[in-house]
Amino acid sequence: MSVFTDTEIAFKNKSTAELRKSQLLFGSLKSPFLAYAGSRFLNFAVEKNLPFAEEIVKNTLFAQFVGGVDREESREVVKELFRNHIGSIFDYSKEGIEKEEDFDETLAEIIQNIKFAEGNPAVPFVVFKPSGFGRIEIFDKTAHSPEKLSAEEKAEWERVVHRFDKACAEAQQRDVRIMVDAEETWLQDAADDLTNEMMAKYNREKAIVWNTVQMYRTGRQEYLEEDLQRAKEKNYFLGYKFVRGAYMEKERARAAALGYPDPIQPDKAATDANYNSAVDFVLKNLNRVSAFFGSHNEYSMELVMRKMTEAGLANDDERMHFGQLYGMSDNITYFLGAKNYNAAKYLPYGSVKEVVPYLVRRAMENTSVAGQTGRELSLIRKELKRRGAGDYRKRIALGIAGIAALSLLVSDRKKNS
Protein backbone atom coordinates (compact mmCIF):
# COMPACT_ATOMS: atom_id res chain seq x y z
CA MET A 1 0.00 0.00 0.00
CA SER A 2 1.22 3.50 -0.82
CA VAL A 3 2.46 5.73 2.00
CA PHE A 4 0.61 8.63 0.39
CA THR A 5 -2.84 7.81 1.74
CA ASP A 6 -3.21 10.17 4.71
CA THR A 7 -5.86 12.60 3.48
CA GLU A 8 -5.88 14.46 6.79
CA ILE A 9 -2.30 15.57 6.06
CA ALA A 10 -3.00 16.15 2.37
CA PHE A 11 -6.01 18.42 2.87
CA LYS A 12 -5.48 19.91 6.31
CA ASN A 13 -5.31 23.42 4.84
CA LYS A 14 -8.48 23.06 2.77
CA SER A 15 -11.91 23.84 4.12
CA THR A 16 -14.75 21.46 3.46
CA ALA A 17 -16.24 24.00 1.04
CA GLU A 18 -12.96 24.12 -0.90
CA LEU A 19 -12.84 20.33 -1.05
CA ARG A 20 -16.39 20.21 -2.39
CA LYS A 21 -15.47 22.71 -5.09
CA SER A 22 -12.43 20.57 -6.05
CA GLN A 23 -14.63 17.49 -6.10
CA LEU A 24 -17.00 19.19 -8.51
CA LEU A 25 -14.12 20.32 -10.74
CA PHE A 26 -12.36 16.95 -10.92
CA GLY A 27 -15.70 15.22 -11.39
CA SER A 28 -16.18 17.36 -14.50
CA LEU A 29 -12.61 16.76 -15.73
CA LYS A 30 -13.08 13.01 -15.45
CA SER A 31 -15.07 13.10 -18.69
CA PRO A 32 -12.74 13.79 -21.67
CA PHE A 33 -15.65 15.27 -23.63
CA LEU A 34 -16.73 17.59 -20.84
CA ALA A 35 -13.14 18.57 -20.05
CA TYR A 36 -12.61 19.47 -23.70
CA ALA A 37 -15.96 21.20 -24.20
CA GLY A 38 -15.87 23.03 -20.88
CA SER A 39 -12.30 24.29 -21.24
CA ARG A 40 -12.94 25.35 -24.85
CA PHE A 41 -15.99 27.24 -23.73
CA LEU A 42 -14.07 29.05 -21.00
CA ASN A 43 -11.29 29.88 -23.44
CA PHE A 44 -13.79 31.30 -25.93
CA ALA A 45 -15.73 33.16 -23.24
CA VAL A 46 -12.65 34.90 -21.85
CA GLU A 47 -11.31 35.71 -25.30
CA LYS A 48 -14.62 37.29 -26.33
CA ASN A 49 -15.08 39.06 -22.97
CA LEU A 50 -18.44 37.41 -22.35
CA PRO A 51 -20.19 38.58 -19.16
CA PHE A 52 -18.86 36.89 -16.00
CA ALA A 53 -16.39 34.78 -18.04
CA GLU A 54 -13.30 35.76 -16.07
CA GLU A 55 -15.18 35.33 -12.81
CA ILE A 56 -16.20 31.79 -13.82
CA VAL A 57 -12.62 30.88 -14.76
CA LYS A 58 -11.19 32.42 -11.60
CA ASN A 59 -13.57 30.42 -9.42
CA THR A 60 -13.00 27.08 -11.16
CA LEU A 61 -9.80 26.08 -12.98
CA PHE A 62 -7.91 29.19 -11.88
CA ALA A 63 -8.68 28.68 -8.19
CA GLN A 64 -7.55 25.06 -8.38
CA PHE A 65 -4.36 25.35 -10.40
CA VAL A 66 -3.07 28.96 -10.16
CA GLY A 67 -1.51 30.88 -7.27
CA GLY A 68 -2.81 34.32 -8.23
CA VAL A 69 -2.98 36.96 -10.93
CA ASP A 70 0.52 38.18 -10.09
CA ARG A 71 3.47 37.50 -7.80
CA GLU A 72 2.05 39.69 -5.02
CA GLU A 73 -1.33 37.97 -4.97
CA SER A 74 0.48 34.60 -4.86
CA ARG A 75 2.40 35.51 -1.69
CA GLU A 76 -0.30 34.14 0.61
CA VAL A 77 -0.20 30.77 -1.16
CA VAL A 78 3.61 30.76 -0.85
CA LYS A 79 3.39 31.45 2.89
CA GLU A 80 0.73 28.80 3.42
CA LEU A 81 2.72 26.16 1.56
CA PHE A 82 5.93 27.01 3.40
CA ARG A 83 4.22 26.61 6.77
CA ASN A 84 3.96 22.96 5.69
CA HIS A 85 7.63 22.73 4.64
CA ILE A 86 6.64 23.01 0.96
CA GLY A 87 8.43 25.39 -1.38
CA SER A 88 6.90 27.30 -4.27
CA ILE A 89 8.32 27.49 -7.78
CA PHE A 90 6.92 30.55 -9.47
CA ASP A 91 5.84 29.72 -13.01
CA TYR A 92 4.97 32.78 -15.11
CA SER A 93 2.33 31.10 -17.22
CA LYS A 94 1.99 33.39 -20.22
CA GLU A 95 2.05 31.07 -23.24
CA GLY A 96 1.89 31.45 -27.00
CA ILE A 97 3.81 34.73 -27.22
CA GLU A 98 5.66 35.68 -30.43
CA LYS A 99 6.71 39.33 -30.21
CA GLU A 100 10.15 40.55 -29.15
CA GLU A 101 8.66 42.94 -26.61
CA ASP A 102 6.75 40.04 -25.03
CA PHE A 103 9.96 37.99 -24.73
CA ASP A 104 11.68 40.95 -23.09
CA GLU A 105 8.72 41.35 -20.74
CA THR A 106 8.98 37.66 -19.79
CA LEU A 107 12.70 38.06 -19.09
CA ALA A 108 11.98 41.06 -16.86
CA GLU A 109 9.40 38.99 -14.98
CA ILE A 110 11.87 36.13 -14.49
CA ILE A 111 14.47 38.56 -13.18
CA GLN A 112 11.95 39.83 -10.64
CA ASN A 113 11.21 36.23 -9.61
CA ILE A 114 14.93 35.65 -9.08
CA LYS A 115 15.14 38.74 -6.88
CA PHE A 116 12.11 37.54 -4.92
CA ALA A 117 13.72 34.11 -4.44
CA GLU A 118 17.07 35.48 -3.26
CA GLY A 119 17.61 34.37 0.34
CA ASN A 120 14.01 33.09 0.46
CA PRO A 121 13.82 29.39 1.43
CA ALA A 122 10.11 29.38 0.51
CA VAL A 123 11.10 29.76 -3.17
CA PRO A 124 13.77 27.11 -3.89
CA PHE A 125 13.74 27.49 -7.69
CA VAL A 126 12.79 29.93 -10.44
CA VAL A 127 11.64 28.47 -13.77
CA PHE A 128 11.15 29.61 -17.35
CA LYS A 129 10.25 27.97 -20.65
CA PRO A 130 12.63 28.41 -23.60
CA SER A 131 9.70 29.52 -25.78
CA GLY A 132 9.15 32.34 -23.30
CA PHE A 133 12.43 33.84 -24.54
CA GLY A 134 12.05 33.25 -28.29
CA ARG A 135 9.78 32.08 -31.07
CA ILE A 136 9.10 28.38 -31.43
CA GLU A 137 10.12 28.62 -35.11
CA ILE A 138 13.58 29.98 -34.28
CA PHE A 139 14.24 27.09 -31.87
CA ASP A 140 13.07 24.62 -34.51
CA LYS A 141 15.24 26.08 -37.27
CA THR A 142 18.28 26.46 -35.01
CA ALA A 143 17.92 22.81 -33.95
CA HIS A 144 17.57 21.37 -37.46
CA SER A 145 18.83 23.83 -40.08
CA PRO A 146 21.20 26.32 -38.41
CA GLU A 147 23.06 26.78 -41.69
CA LYS A 148 19.85 28.14 -43.27
CA LEU A 149 19.37 30.94 -40.74
CA SER A 150 19.18 34.32 -42.42
CA ALA A 151 21.14 37.28 -41.04
CA GLU A 152 17.95 38.50 -39.41
CA GLU A 153 17.27 35.10 -37.88
CA LYS A 154 20.83 34.86 -36.58
CA ALA A 155 20.34 38.20 -34.85
CA GLU A 156 17.04 36.93 -33.46
CA TRP A 157 18.73 33.80 -32.09
CA GLU A 158 21.44 35.95 -30.49
CA ARG A 159 18.71 37.81 -28.62
CA VAL A 160 17.40 34.46 -27.35
CA VAL A 161 20.90 33.54 -26.18
CA HIS A 162 21.21 36.94 -24.50
CA ARG A 163 17.96 36.43 -22.57
CA PHE A 164 19.07 32.97 -21.40
CA ASP A 165 22.43 34.36 -20.35
CA LYS A 166 21.01 37.38 -18.54
CA ALA A 167 18.58 35.24 -16.52
CA CYS A 168 21.24 32.66 -15.62
CA ALA A 169 23.81 35.33 -14.73
CA GLU A 170 21.29 37.00 -12.42
CA ALA A 171 20.51 33.64 -10.82
CA GLN A 172 24.17 32.89 -10.18
CA GLN A 173 24.84 36.36 -8.78
CA ARG A 174 21.96 35.97 -6.31
CA ASP A 175 22.60 32.26 -5.58
CA VAL A 176 19.18 31.19 -6.86
CA ARG A 177 18.59 27.92 -8.72
CA ILE A 178 17.04 28.50 -12.14
CA MET A 179 15.27 25.71 -14.00
CA VAL A 180 14.77 25.58 -17.77
CA ASP A 181 11.50 23.84 -18.62
CA ALA A 182 11.06 21.35 -21.45
CA GLU A 183 9.59 21.82 -24.92
CA GLU A 184 8.49 19.48 -27.72
CA THR A 185 11.27 17.26 -29.08
CA TRP A 186 11.73 19.23 -32.31
CA LEU A 187 12.61 22.32 -30.25
CA GLN A 188 14.41 20.57 -27.43
CA ASP A 189 17.82 20.01 -29.06
CA ALA A 190 18.36 23.75 -29.45
CA ALA A 191 17.11 24.37 -25.91
CA ASP A 192 19.36 21.61 -24.54
CA ASP A 193 22.45 22.94 -26.31
CA LEU A 194 21.81 26.44 -25.01
CA THR A 195 21.10 25.21 -21.48
CA ASN A 196 24.30 23.15 -21.53
CA GLU A 197 26.23 26.30 -22.45
CA MET A 198 24.69 28.04 -19.45
CA MET A 199 25.53 25.09 -17.18
CA ALA A 200 29.17 25.09 -18.28
CA LYS A 201 29.36 28.82 -17.67
CA TYR A 202 27.45 29.20 -14.39
CA ASN A 203 27.63 25.80 -12.63
CA ARG A 204 31.33 25.96 -11.78
CA GLU A 205 30.80 25.64 -8.02
CA LYS A 206 27.35 24.01 -7.81
CA ALA A 207 24.20 23.44 -9.83
CA ILE A 208 22.62 26.87 -10.42
CA VAL A 209 21.22 26.22 -13.92
CA TRP A 210 19.03 23.09 -14.17
CA ASN A 211 17.73 21.43 -17.32
CA THR A 212 14.52 19.40 -17.70
CA VAL A 213 14.67 15.86 -19.07
CA GLN A 214 11.52 14.17 -20.35
CA MET A 215 11.88 10.47 -19.64
CA TYR A 216 9.03 9.39 -21.91
CA ARG A 217 11.47 10.10 -24.73
CA THR A 218 13.76 7.48 -26.22
CA GLY A 219 17.53 7.94 -25.90
CA ARG A 220 17.41 9.88 -22.64
CA GLN A 221 19.70 7.51 -20.71
CA GLU A 222 22.34 7.93 -23.40
CA TYR A 223 21.82 11.70 -23.31
CA LEU A 224 22.40 11.78 -19.54
CA GLU A 225 25.64 9.81 -19.84
CA GLU A 226 26.89 12.15 -22.58
CA ASP A 227 25.98 15.16 -20.45
CA LEU A 228 27.84 13.71 -17.50
CA GLN A 229 30.95 13.08 -19.58
CA ARG A 230 30.95 16.68 -20.82
CA ALA A 231 30.54 17.98 -17.28
CA LYS A 232 33.47 15.89 -16.06
CA GLU A 233 35.69 17.04 -18.91
CA LYS A 234 34.83 20.73 -18.42
CA ASN A 235 34.49 20.48 -14.62
CA TYR A 236 30.99 21.82 -13.92
CA PHE A 237 27.95 20.56 -12.06
CA LEU A 238 24.64 19.26 -13.41
CA GLY A 239 21.11 19.90 -12.19
CA TYR A 240 18.12 18.11 -13.69
CA LYS A 241 14.40 18.15 -13.29
CA PHE A 242 13.09 14.73 -14.31
CA VAL A 243 9.54 14.49 -15.69
CA ARG A 244 7.76 11.89 -17.74
CA GLY A 245 6.46 14.33 -20.37
CA ALA A 246 3.34 16.11 -21.50
CA TYR A 247 3.20 16.08 -25.31
CA MET A 248 2.83 12.39 -26.17
CA GLU A 249 -0.13 12.61 -28.56
CA LYS A 250 1.32 15.63 -30.35
CA GLU A 251 4.75 13.96 -30.65
CA ARG A 252 3.37 10.72 -32.08
CA ALA A 253 1.11 12.52 -34.54
CA ARG A 254 3.91 14.74 -35.83
CA ALA A 255 6.32 11.82 -36.22
CA ALA A 256 3.71 9.86 -38.20
CA ALA A 257 2.83 12.85 -40.37
CA LEU A 258 6.45 13.71 -41.22
CA GLY A 259 7.70 10.14 -41.42
CA TYR A 260 10.43 10.11 -38.78
CA PRO A 261 10.85 7.60 -35.90
CA ASP A 262 8.49 8.00 -32.98
CA PRO A 263 10.56 9.76 -30.27
CA ILE A 264 8.36 8.48 -27.42
CA GLN A 265 8.74 5.25 -25.45
CA PRO A 266 6.45 2.49 -26.79
CA ASP A 267 4.24 2.22 -23.69
CA LYS A 268 3.75 3.39 -20.12
CA ALA A 269 5.79 0.52 -18.66
CA ALA A 270 8.81 1.54 -20.74
CA THR A 271 8.34 5.18 -19.73
CA ASP A 272 8.11 4.23 -16.06
CA ALA A 273 11.25 2.10 -16.30
CA ASN A 274 13.08 4.94 -18.04
CA TYR A 275 11.99 7.42 -15.38
CA ASN A 276 13.00 5.14 -12.54
CA SER A 277 16.41 4.55 -14.15
CA ALA A 278 17.07 8.25 -13.67
CA VAL A 279 16.96 7.71 -9.91
CA ASP A 280 19.89 5.28 -10.10
CA PHE A 281 21.79 7.61 -12.45
CA VAL A 282 21.51 10.47 -9.96
CA LEU A 283 22.41 8.46 -6.88
CA LYS A 284 25.49 7.01 -8.60
CA ASN A 285 26.69 10.50 -9.50
CA LEU A 286 25.69 12.68 -6.56
CA ASN A 287 29.16 14.19 -6.43
CA ARG A 288 28.28 16.03 -9.66
CA VAL A 289 24.51 15.66 -10.23
CA SER A 290 21.54 17.15 -8.33
CA ALA A 291 17.95 16.23 -9.11
CA PHE A 292 14.39 17.44 -8.89
CA PHE A 293 11.91 14.59 -9.39
CA GLY A 294 8.72 16.07 -10.76
CA SER A 295 6.00 13.45 -10.79
CA HIS A 296 2.49 12.58 -9.65
CA ASN A 297 3.40 8.89 -9.75
CA GLU A 298 3.32 7.55 -6.21
CA TYR A 299 5.53 4.56 -6.95
CA SER A 300 8.30 6.74 -8.38
CA MET A 301 8.21 9.07 -5.38
CA GLU A 302 8.38 6.12 -2.99
CA LEU A 303 11.25 4.67 -5.03
CA VAL A 304 13.29 7.87 -4.65
CA MET A 305 12.58 7.96 -0.91
CA ARG A 306 13.61 4.32 -0.49
CA LYS A 307 16.80 4.72 -2.53
CA MET A 308 17.73 7.81 -0.51
CA THR A 309 17.35 5.82 2.71
CA GLU A 310 19.43 2.96 1.32
CA ALA A 311 22.15 5.44 0.33
CA GLY A 312 22.17 6.94 3.84
CA LEU A 313 20.98 10.36 2.66
CA ALA A 314 19.10 12.77 4.92
CA ASN A 315 15.53 13.47 3.84
CA ASP A 316 16.44 17.11 3.22
CA ASP A 317 19.68 16.48 1.31
CA GLU A 318 20.12 19.61 -0.80
CA ARG A 319 20.86 17.57 -3.93
CA MET A 320 17.48 15.82 -3.92
CA HIS A 321 14.14 17.56 -4.52
CA PHE A 322 10.55 16.54 -5.20
CA GLY A 323 7.73 18.44 -6.86
CA GLN A 324 4.14 18.34 -8.03
CA LEU A 325 1.84 20.83 -9.73
CA TYR A 326 -0.17 23.18 -7.56
CA GLY A 327 -3.71 21.87 -7.20
CA MET A 328 -2.79 18.23 -7.78
CA SER A 329 -1.38 15.31 -5.78
CA ASP A 330 -1.49 17.09 -2.43
CA ASN A 331 -1.37 13.65 -0.83
CA ILE A 332 2.20 13.31 -2.12
CA THR A 333 3.49 16.84 -1.58
CA TYR A 334 2.11 17.36 1.91
CA PHE A 335 3.37 13.95 3.07
CA LEU A 336 6.86 14.76 1.75
CA GLY A 337 6.75 18.14 3.48
CA ALA A 338 5.64 16.55 6.75
CA LYS A 339 8.61 14.14 6.56
CA ASN A 340 11.08 17.01 5.95
CA TYR A 341 11.88 16.18 2.32
CA ASN A 342 12.61 19.05 -0.07
CA ALA A 343 9.09 19.24 -1.47
CA ALA A 344 7.76 21.96 -3.74
CA LYS A 345 4.75 22.95 -5.80
CA TYR A 346 4.94 24.41 -9.30
CA LEU A 347 2.96 27.61 -8.71
CA PRO A 348 1.67 29.26 -11.90
CA TYR A 349 0.54 32.87 -11.82
CA GLY A 350 -0.75 35.42 -14.31
CA SER A 351 -3.90 37.27 -15.29
CA VAL A 352 -6.92 35.16 -16.16
CA LYS A 353 -6.51 35.88 -19.88
CA GLU A 354 -2.80 35.05 -19.80
CA VAL A 355 -3.18 31.69 -18.06
CA VAL A 356 -6.23 30.35 -19.92
CA PRO A 357 -4.01 28.44 -22.44
CA TYR A 358 -2.16 26.88 -19.48
CA LEU A 359 -5.44 25.99 -17.78
CA VAL A 360 -6.87 24.41 -20.93
CA ARG A 361 -3.71 22.31 -21.24
CA ARG A 362 -3.95 21.36 -17.57
CA ALA A 363 -7.57 20.28 -17.99
CA MET A 364 -6.76 18.14 -21.03
CA GLU A 365 -3.70 16.57 -19.40
CA ASN A 366 -5.84 15.55 -16.43
CA THR A 367 -8.03 13.49 -18.73
CA SER A 368 -5.10 11.92 -20.61
CA VAL A 369 -2.97 10.85 -17.63
CA ALA A 370 -4.24 7.40 -16.72
CA GLY A 371 -6.09 7.44 -13.41
CA GLN A 372 -5.01 10.95 -12.38
CA THR A 373 -8.45 12.50 -12.06
CA GLY A 374 -9.87 9.35 -10.48
CA ARG A 375 -7.12 9.41 -7.84
CA GLU A 376 -7.82 13.03 -7.01
CA LEU A 377 -11.53 12.33 -6.69
CA SER A 378 -11.09 9.24 -4.49
CA LEU A 379 -8.80 11.12 -2.10
CA ILE A 380 -11.21 14.05 -1.84
CA ARG A 381 -14.13 11.71 -1.20
CA LYS A 382 -12.12 9.87 1.44
CA GLU A 383 -11.36 13.12 3.26
CA LEU A 384 -14.95 14.35 3.02
CA LYS A 385 -16.11 11.05 4.46
CA ARG A 386 -13.53 11.31 7.26
CA ARG A 387 -14.93 14.76 8.07
CA GLY A 388 -18.47 13.42 7.94
CA ALA A 389 -19.23 15.86 5.14
CA GLY A 390 -21.36 13.56 3.02
CA ASP A 391 -21.36 12.49 -0.60
CA TYR A 392 -21.56 15.28 -3.15
CA ARG A 393 -22.04 13.19 -6.26
CA LYS A 394 -25.37 14.89 -6.97
CA ARG A 395 -23.65 18.26 -7.00
CA ILE A 396 -21.00 16.89 -9.36
CA ALA A 397 -23.74 15.62 -11.67
CA LEU A 398 -25.41 19.05 -11.62
CA GLY A 399 -22.07 20.74 -12.29
CA ILE A 400 -21.34 18.47 -15.23
CA ALA A 401 -24.78 19.17 -16.64
CA GLY A 402 -24.11 22.89 -16.29
CA ILE A 403 -20.81 22.68 -18.15
CA ALA A 404 -22.46 20.66 -20.91
CA ALA A 405 -25.19 23.29 -21.22
CA LEU A 406 -22.63 26.10 -21.43
CA SER A 407 -20.69 24.18 -24.09
CA LEU A 408 -23.82 23.77 -26.21
CA LEU A 409 -24.57 27.46 -25.78
CA VAL A 410 -21.18 28.58 -27.06
CA SER A 411 -21.41 26.07 -29.91
CA ASP A 412 -24.76 27.59 -30.97
CA ARG A 413 -23.31 31.10 -30.75
CA LYS A 414 -20.40 30.12 -32.99
CA LYS A 415 -22.77 28.64 -35.57
CA ASN A 416 -24.96 31.74 -35.57
CA SER A 417 -22.10 34.27 -35.63
Salt bridges, closest charged atoms under 4 A:
GLU8 OE1 - ARG386 NH1 3.85
GLU72 OE1 - ARG75 NE 2.68
GLU73 OE2 - LYS58 NZ 3.68
GLU76 OE2 - LYS79 NZ 3.57
GLU80 OE1 - ARG83 NH2 2.63
GLU95 OE2 - ARG361 NH2 2.41
GLU100 OE1 - ARG159 NE 2.76
GLU100 OE1 - ARG163 NH2 2.61
ASP102 OD1 - LYS94 NZ 3.97
ASP104 OD1 - ARG163 NE 2.93
GLU105 OE2 - LYS94 NZ 3.53
GLU109 OE2 - ARG71 NH1 2.65
GLU118 OE1 - ARG174 NH1 2.61
GLU137 OE1 - ARG135 NH1 3.52
ASP140 OD1 - HIS144 ND1 2.84
ASP140 OD2 - ARG254 NH2 3.94
GLU153 OE1 - LYS141 NZ 2.93
GLU156 OE2 - ARG135 NE 2.59
ASP165 OD1 - LYS201 NZ 2.93
GLU170 OE2 - ARG174 NE 2.56
ASP175 OD1 - LYS206 NZ 2.65
ASP181 OD1 - LYS241 NZ 2.50
GLU183 OE1 - LYS129 NZ 3.60
GLU184 OE2 - LYS250 NZ 2.76
ASP192 OD2 - ARG220 NH1 3.94
ASP227 OD1 - ARG230 NH2 2.26
ASP262 OD2 - ARG252 NH1 2.27
ASP272 OD1 - ARG244 NE 2.94
ASP272 OD2 - LYS268 NZ 2.72
ASP280 OD1 - LYS307 NZ 2.91
GLU310 OE2 - ARG306 NE 3.90
ASP317 OD2 - ARG319 NH2 2.89
GLU318 OE1 - ARG177 NH2 2.13
ASP330 OD1 - LYS345 NZ 2.87
GLU354 OE2 - LYS94 NZ 3.86
GLU365 OE2 - ARG361 NH1 3.36
GLU365 OE1 - ARG362 NH2 2.22
GLU383 OE2 - ARG386 NH2 2.79
GLU383 OE2 - ARG387 NE 2.73
ASP391 OD2 - ARG393 NE 3.19
